[in-house]
Amino acid sequence: MNFQQQLHSELRKEVNEKRCFHTCLSRIEESIMNKDFKEAKLTACDLLNSIRELEKIEVKRKNRKDLNRMVQGLTSLGVRAQLISRGGK
């Protein structure tokens, strides 16, 4: 998987997690209105999992941005540097 494919895959995952988050919110509201508190609690766990995944995506994005900034800084100092991405992670 090349770098562009990896970015596209991460973006797709982010969109899916955001959709999941909003779906879970709606399901929690509906479950509470129907007094199905067990379902509301189970769905709240799914919601938290989506938040964790979105947090991981944001950390990856920040790390990639920091690495790119470091490579640009080294290059501006005359040091040959290149960012290489591992496939699959």
C-alpha positions in Angstrom: 0.0 0.0 0.0 1.5 3.3 -1.0 1.3 6.5 0.9 -1.7 7.9 -0.9 -3.6 4.7 -0.5 -2.8 4.7 3.2 -4.1 8.2 3.6 -7.3 7.4 1.7 -7.8 4.3 3.9 -7.3 6.3 7.1 -9.8 9.0 5.9 -12.3 6.3 5.0 -11.9 4.8 8.5 -12.3 8.2 10.1 -15.6 8.8 8.2 -16.9 5.4 9.2 -16.0 5.9 12.8 -17.8 9.3 12.8 -20.9 7.7 11.3 -20.7 5.0 13.9 -20.5 7.7 16.6 -23.6 9.5 15.4 -25.5 6.3 14.9 -24.6 5.2 18.5 -25.8 8.6 19.8 -29.2 8.1 18.1 -29.5 4.5 19.4 -28.7 5.6 22.9 -31.3 8.3 22.8 -33.9 5.9 21.4 -33.0 3.2 23.9 -33.4 5.7 26.8 -36.7 6.9 25.5 -37.9 3.3 25.3 -36.5 2.7 28.8 -34.2 0.0 27.5 -31.3 1.0 29.7 -29.3 -2.2 29.1 -29.2 -1.5 25.4 -28.3 2.1 26.0 -25.3 1.0 28.2 -24.1 -1.5 25.5 -24.4 1.1 22.8 -22.5 3.6 25.0 -19.6 1.1 25.0 -19.7 1.1 21.2 -19.7 4.9 21.3 -16.6 5.0 23.5 -14.9 2.6 21.2 -15.6 4.9 18.3 -14.2 7.8 20.3 -11.0 5.8 21.0 -10.6 5.0 17.3 -11.0 8.6 16.4 -8.4 9.6 19.0 -6.0 7.0 17.5 -6.5 8.5 14.0 -5.9 12.0 15.3 -2.6 10.9 17.1 -1.4 9.2 13.9 -2.2 12.4 11.9 -0.3 14.6 14.4 2.7 12.2 14.4 2.8 12.2 10.6 2.6 16.1 10.6 5.4 16.3 13.1 7.6 13.9 11.1 6.9 15.8 7.9 7.9 19.1 9.7 11.1 17.4 11.0 12.0 16.2 7.5 11.4 19.6 6.0 13.6 21.2 8.8 16.4 18.8 8.1 16.2 19.4 4.4 16.3 23.1 4.9 19.5 22.6 6.8 21.0 20.7 3.9 20.6 17.3 5.4 19.2 14.8 3.0 16.1 13.3 4.6 13.1 11.4 3.3 10.0 10.0 5.1 9.4 6.4 4.4 6.1 4.8 5.4 5.8 1.2 6.4 3.0 -0.7 4.7 0.3 -2.3 6.7 0.4 -0.1 9.8 
